[in-house]
Amino acid sequence: MLLQSGGSSDPFASAVRTTRMPMVITDPKRDDNPIVFCNDAFTHLTGYARDEILGRNCRFLQGPATRDEDVARVRHAIGRRESVQVDLLNHRKDGSTFWNALLISPVFDGDELTYFFASQLDVSDRKRAEEHRFLLNRELDHRVKNTLATVQTVVLQTLRDASVPRTVADAVSGRIRALARSHDLLTVEAWASADLADVVEGALEPLRPRVGARIGVEGPRLRIKPRIATMLSLAVHELGSNAERYGSLSNPTGTVRVGWAIGEGRLRFEWRESGGPRVAEPAKRGYGTRIVERVLAAEFDGEAELRFPPDGLVFRLDAPADGIDEEATAWTAP
């Protein structure tokens, strides 16, 4: 092989030998796809001498702690003669472990697969940082949930001592719980984004035992930003609470339909009630209405409108789809 010929003037061969990135080449035409070349950086990374490496399959670096799903990804790609990139937990000669960012690429001569080229990179520091961040997030989540529970207890006790009507206490408690649910969802998603369907269904969860399938939810899978997710959760909670107290869910037959879509660079979200008591526009806008109309529209940088036709309340949000990621699958509530 050209790479093994010390006198070669091939710049690629020289670069592979001298680069600080660990690299190996395997021969797929021979049994067990053995390593036929490794550079000095690879021997330094693994602690093995070159003569202990050549002729062996790369699996010799794997051990009991290597995740089966990662190994399966590599084997699947090799079997299909495709590239694959995966982080593998590997073992050095001295028994220590390291996270290996492995990139395997097939090299063809025409239609013939001539060898696999695999670069490696020790990313143990990054993995440790990720694990540390995960543990910190779990601890933060635990503390925030405890704080919200404490706030809820203090607020409710204060309202009781002040002889505030039960409906007001329930409204405040419900809003705190809506914040807690959105926090739980975002913690699971590492505070990167949240699925819009999960946000809506999480906000409706307290209503499901009482109204079941009378609330229908349908729309494409979308990823939205954390701040937007929190305000959307509060808005849907307010709409649901209002529907159960005064709107279409206040009787045994009324329904709610929630849906959203993206088109022409816009997100359109709608909450529509029907089958409930006759609707009239309220003389005064309350806190919940301000969340639904003003705050949510500001967070989405769009326009929001509450309408009160006689046959049922309608809420519509029209906002730019910038920063909203659409997935290929649709989602429908059970």
C-alpha positions, 0 to 999 in steps of 0.5 A: 500500500502506498501509505506504507512506503516510506519514500513516497512523495504523495502529499496525502500519504505524508499528511496522514502519517504526520498529522496530529489526528489519529487515523487508521485505514482498514482493508474491506477486501480481507476477512474481518476488515483488518487495520492495514495502516495507523499513524503515530497519533493513533498509537499515542492515543491508544497506547498500543505499538504499531505491531500490536495494532496492524492486522486487528479489527478496530473492535479491539478498542471496544469494551464492556462499557461501549454502548451497543447502539453505537457499535450497531451504527458503525456496523450498519454503515460499514455493511452498507459501505457508507460513511458514519460519524459516532462517539464511541467509548474506547479502551486504551492498552492500560485499561483507561477509557476515552470517548472517541469521535470516530469518522469512517469514510469508504474510499472507492476506485470506480465502483470498487471499495478499496478501503475504509479511512477512519479518523479519531479524536479524543473528546473525553473533555467535551463528554465530561463537560456535557455530563457535568452540564446534565447534572447541573441541569438536573439539580437546577430543575429540582431546585426550581420545582421546589421553589415553584412548589414553595411559591404556590404554597405561600401564595395560596396561604396568603390568599386564604388569609386575605379571604380571597375568593376560591376562584382567584386562588384556583386561577393563581395556582393553575398559572403556577402549575402551568409554569411548572409543566413548561419548565419540566418539558424544557428541562427534558429538552435541555432548554434548547427548544420544545415541541409545540405539540408537547407544549400544548398537550402539557398545558391541556393535561389537567383538563383531559381527565374531565373532558377527554377527546372533547379537545382535539389538537392537530398540527405539524411537529414544530420546535419553538424557543424556550421563552415562546414555549413558556408563554404559549403554555400559559396562554393555552392554560388560560384558554382551557381554564376559561373554556371550562368555566365559561365556554364550550367545556362548561357543558357536557357537549361542547368541544375545542379544536386546536390547530396550527400550520406553517405556510408562506413563512408564517405560523398560524395557530388557532383555538376554536370553541363550539357547542357551548353557551352563547358567547358575548364579548366581555366588558373588561379584559382580564389578566388571562386575556392580556397573556393570550392577546398581548404577551403571546403576540409580543413573544412570537413577534406576530399578531394575536386576536380573540374573537367572540362570535355567538357560537364560540370563542376563537383565538388566532395567532399569526406570526413569522415562522423565523426560528421555528423548525418544522419536522417531517411528521404530523402530530394528532392528539389521541 
